[in-house]
Structures are given as C-alpha cells and as structure tokens.
Amino acid sequence: VKALEKYIDLFDGICTDNLSPTESAICIQLFRTEPAKHKAQLLGFTGSAEKEIRAMLVPVLAQTDCHDDIVKLLSAKKGSVRELALSVIETVGSAQYRDALQKAFETEKTAKKLPDRFGPGDGMIGCRYKGSQRGYRVPLS
C-alpha cells in the first residue's frame, strides 16, 4: 500500500461497485490516509457484501466528518449497511446521533437491532464491552 500512495490521485474516480475484496481492501487502506478527501469513495464501500470490508470501514468512517451520511445509512434498505452505521456510532459515541437513534427506534427494520446494541429510547444508550455479551448503559449528553 505504501508503494501505491504516490498514485492515490489515480484512484479518485474509481467505481467501488465491482471491485474484488482484495482490491476494496487496498483502496480503503489508501483512502484512509486522507479520509476527508476520499469520503465519497469510502462511503461507496458501505454496501459491500464482505463483512471484513465493512469492518475495515468502521474506524475510517469514525474519523471522518460524515455525520449526515451515517444518519442516512441508518435507514438503508440493506441490514448490513444499517449495522455498519451502528458500528460507527458505537465507535464515535452515540450522543451526537441521539435524534437519529430515536428515529431508528421507531423504524421497524432497524428496531430489532438497536436493543441489542443500544438501550431503549429512554435517554440511555447501551454499549457493549469488547468481546463480551454483557453491556452497560450510559446517559446521552
């Protein structure tokens, strides 16, 4: 990936739809060096069928100013995309997404996933310990 960094501008207009998982992983690694500049391409990978690709996106999107895009992902048709949005929200903290999460609680397709990851819509958000099924709840601020 380091060898390709000097050619990163050649990847600016890349179509992310038909890339193999390996090609997608390389592009994500390249784009993470300047996530704000390549936000559109990074968001293009959110619909990937590969769980590993979506997992690579979480820390990158968490460091990028894409609040509105994450809110849009919460209402996506694909459950995997909504899961990705929830993972980003867990990483950055749920306080700035309070309204979007409240709305997601009211949406049938997302409501099934939220109680496992977040508390009910009572002003508390649940967070899971890494590697544990037990959770704790923290107040939204």
C-alpha positions in Angstrom: 0.0 0.0 0.0 2.9 2.4 0.8 4.2 2.0 -2.8 0.8 3.0 -4.1 0.4 6.1 -2.0 2.1 8.3 -4.6 -0.5 7.2 -7.1 -3.5 7.8 -4.9 -4.8 10.6 -7.2 -5.3 7.9 -9.9 -7.9 6.2 -7.6 -10.0 9.3 -7.2 -12.7 8.4 -9.7 -12.7 4.7 -9.1 -16.0 2.9 -9.2 -16.2 0.8 -6.0 -19.1 -1.4 -7.1 -17.2 -4.1 -9.0 -14.0 -4.4 -7.0 -12.9 -7.7 -5.5 -12.5 -7.9 -1.7 -8.7 -7.6 -2.1 -9.0 -4.6 -4.4 -11.5 -3.0 -2.0 -9.2 -3.6 1.0 -6.3 -1.9 -0.9 -8.4 1.1 -1.8 -9.7 1.5 1.8 -6.1 1.4 3.0 -5.1 4.1 0.5 -8.1 6.3 1.2 -7.7 6.1 4.9 -4.6 8.3 4.5 -6.9 11.2 3.5 -10.4 10.2 4.6 -11.9 13.6 4.2 -10.8 13.9 0.6 -11.9 10.4 -0.3 -15.2 10.4 1.7 -17.3 9.6 -1.3 -15.3 6.6 -2.3 -15.2 5.3 1.3 -18.9 5.6 1.6 -19.2 3.7 -1.7 -17.8 0.6 0.1 -20.6 0.6 2.7 -22.8 -1.6 0.5 -20.1 -4.3 0.3 -21.2 -7.9 0.8 -17.9 -8.6 2.5 -18.0 -8.4 6.3 -14.3 -7.8 6.5 -14.5 -4.8 4.2 -17.3 -3.2 6.3 -15.2 -3.9 9.4 -12.3 -2.0 7.8 -14.6 1.0 7.1 -15.7 1.5 10.7 -12.6 3.1 12.2 -12.0 5.1 9.0 -15.6 6.5 8.9 -15.4 7.1 12.6 -12.5 9.5 12.0 -14.2 11.2 9.0 -16.7 14.0 9.3 -19.7 12.2 7.8 -22.4 12.6 10.4 -25.2 13.2 7.9 -24.0 10.2 5.8 -24.1 7.9 8.8 -27.6 9.1 9.6 -28.7 8.2 6.1 -27.1 4.8 6.4 -29.3 4.1 9.4 -32.3 4.0 7.1 -30.7 2.0 4.3 -32.5 -1.0 2.8 -29.7 -3.4 3.5 -29.4 -4.6 7.1 -25.6 -4.9 6.7 -25.4 -1.2 5.9 -27.5 -0.3 8.9 -25.3 -2.5 11.0 -22.2 -0.6 9.7 -23.8 2.7 10.7 -24.5 1.4 14.2 -20.9 0.2 14.5 -19.6 3.7 13.5 -22.0 5.3 16.0 -20.7 2.9 18.8 -17.1 3.9 17.9 -17.6 7.7 17.9 -20.2 7.8 20.7 -23.9 8.0 20.5 -24.6 11.4 21.9 -24.3 13.3 18.6 -26.6 10.7 17.0 -29.4 10.9 19.6 -32.1 12.1 17.3 -31.2 9.7 14.5 -31.2 6.8 17.0 -34.6 7.8 18.4 -36.0 7.8 14.9 -34.3 4.4 14.2 -36.1 3.0 17.3 -39.4 3.9 15.6 -38.4 2.2 12.4 -39.4 -1.4 12.2 -36.4 -2.6 10.2 -33.9 -1.1 12.5 -35.7 -1.5 15.8 -34.8 -5.2 16.0 -31.0 -4.5 16.1 -31.0 -1.5 18.3 -32.0 -3.0 21.7 -29.0 -5.4 21.4 -26.6 -2.6 20.9 -28.3 0.4 22.5 -30.8 0.7 25.3 -34.4 1.5 24.7 -35.4 5.1 23.9 -35.2 6.4 27.4 -32.3 8.7 27.1 -29.8 5.9 27.7 -27.5 4.3 25.2 -26.1 0.9 25.9 -22.6 0.0 24.9 -21.0 -3.5 24.8 -17.7 -4.4 26.3 -15.4 -5.7 23.6 -15.7 -9.4 23.4 -18.4 -9.6 26.0 -22.2 -10.1 25.8 -22.7 -8.0 28.9 -23.4 -4.4 28.4 -23.7 -1.2 30.3 -25.7 1.9 29.7 -24.5 5.5 29.7 -26.7 8.6 29.6 -26.9 10.6 26.4 -25.4 14.1 26.8 
